[in-house]
Amino acid sequence: MNSRFKKFISYYKPYLGLFYADMACAFVVSVITLVLPLCIRYITKNVLEGNTPNSLNQIYMMGAVMFALVAVHTFCNMFISYQGHMMGAMMESDMRSDLFEHYQKLSFRFYDEQKTGQLMTRITNDSLSLSELYHHGPEDIAISLIKFVGAFIILININVKLTLIVFLFLPIMAVFAFYFNKKMNIALRTSKDRIGDINAQVEDTLSGIRVVKSFTNEQIEKEKFAYENNRFIHSRRESYKSETYFHEGLIAFTQLITIAVIIFGGAAIVHASLDLADLLTFLLCIGILIEPIQRLVNFARLYQEGVTSFARFMDIMELEPDIQDSADAIELSHVQGNVEFIDVSFKYKEDYDDVLKNVSLDIKVGEYVAFVGTSGVGKTTLCSLIPRFYEANQGEILLDGKNIRDISLRSLRSNIGIVQQDVYLFAGTVADNIRYGRIDASKEEIIEAAKKANAHDFIIQLPEGYDTDIGQRGVKLSGGQKQRLSIARVFLKNPPVIIFDEATSALDNESERAVQDSLEKLTDNRTTLVIAHRLSTVRNAQRIVVLTDNGIEEQGTHEELIALDGTYANLYNVQLELKM
């Protein structure tokens, strides 16, 4: 059995009871639909034409039976409509949860290649299409099959020749449906990709709305959006064209079948091989025969949308995270914080140049090490390899003598605190964002962490203090305030290894000094790695590592490197001149 099909049907497993009840109701609905014309035939043929003495009582009795059947039919249809849709919605929710969980397993390398809008489309629009397929798919097939077979049996018992005439249309309909069904599939896949592109463009523009407005480039963004929007319209045009031919073509075939029945049925009545009551029943059954065809038309649309969505879903789910725990990954306890690089090389892609090559470095427990160098030499990349945000292509990285590949990701990352250059705060309150460092932290611990990050004073001046809502990505705060909240998060986490990636880059001079004091305190008995662009911020580092395109060029204290009069001294003097 195809692995994708196995995965598809696996989502029914938690709801099998509801599924079987839904299918039972579908069976009852189909049978009642077939029985009603037979009840009408009984009245018209057996009662009215027979002209029996108790005809009126028989009509009333059959009427009561039909009312009861309609009541059961309505109840079952309501169950299918409500509970069936709820089953589909719950399965959709399960799939969305699985996809979201899988997103979080994928490494930075995956997200480097993806657009957020496309990923959002897969988790929203695509899963909605699958919900409809999960609910209506089996139900439509079951109802269509039962009605079709049942109607055929009834029709062939009424008049064989007339039934064969009807069925002559079916092979032509099948070929027609197959051809346009295939075209619909291609068009729908393209359409889903295009709506993903629109979402990506909207997400990109709205995330950078302040830049857009500051450069008065609203017109440029409108043109970019219009381009993606027009591509979507073009894809929908092809989709609707195929869907229209498919749907209306099949409707035309069903109308031709009805006309053929009336013409040839009328001729049969003239030749006395069919009576009027049988023709009436035949026409009613043709309606039942056509209804499954219309259901199958609807199912074909749902199927194409659902299969396309499921293919996009599985395209992500089948991606194995390139960074994951080994089979016998260990959990760390009592981490000291010794970090060692042994001949480490890294490149982002196979056909890219090495960002780092044969880097060897031993960072002792509690050491305060700064990484400096020009942009693009791999300072951030080097530090990103320690928590395994990226995987080194060659060499080993050890934490307390243990290869980080042998340590569980959760255990490894829980012992490393990171303050990134690009601060990200979540929508919510100040307290919520600091608490992100340790979810079970008390209010007192949050306040203490904020004080250590020199954030407490500005927080208590906010309208609601620690309960102030900071808006999407912290838009209600200044750059320096956002940076200090992100630093407070790491203080709360209190890990043995801390990485600061340009941590003070967004701070004014006063804030920088305040945070610098906190950093100095934090370095006590802790391994601290600082990536710095402004060299004045790392003068007190116990060791400064100078990176160039050739790897580690120089190492030493600020004074030692100035005396060396090499790359570091040149960088420092250039920055000193710029300040003057």
Buried (B, 14 or more C-beta within 10 A) or exposed (E): EEEBEEBBEEBBEEBEEBBEBBBBBBBBBBBBBBBBBEBBBBBBBBBBEEEEEEBEEBBEEBEEBBEEBEEBBEEBBEBBEEBBBBBBBBBBEBBBEBBEEBBEEBBBBBEEEEBEBBBBBBBEBBBBBBBBBBBBBBBBBBBBBBBBEBBBEBBBEBBEEBBEBBBEBBEEBEEBBEBBBEBBBBBBBBBBBBBBBBBBBBBBBEEBEEEBEEEEBEEEBEEBBEEBBEBBEEBBEBBBBBBEBBBEBBBEBBEEBBEBBBEBBEEBBEEEEBBEBBBBBBBBBBBBBBBBBBBBBBBBBBBBBBBBBBBBBBEBBEEEBEBBBEEEBBEBEEBBBBBBBBEBBBBBEEEEEBBBBBBEBEBBBBBBBBBBBEEEBBBBBBBBBBBBBBBBBBBBBBBBEBBBBBBBBEBBBBBBBBBBBEBEBEEBBBBBBBBBBBEEBEEEBBBBBBBBBBBBEBBEEBEEBBEBEBEEBBEBBBBBBBBBBBBBBBBBBBBBBBBBBBBBBBBEEEBBBBBBEBBEEBBEEBBBBBBBBEBBBBBEBBBBBBBEBEBBBBBBBBEEBBEBEBBBBEBBEEEEEEEE
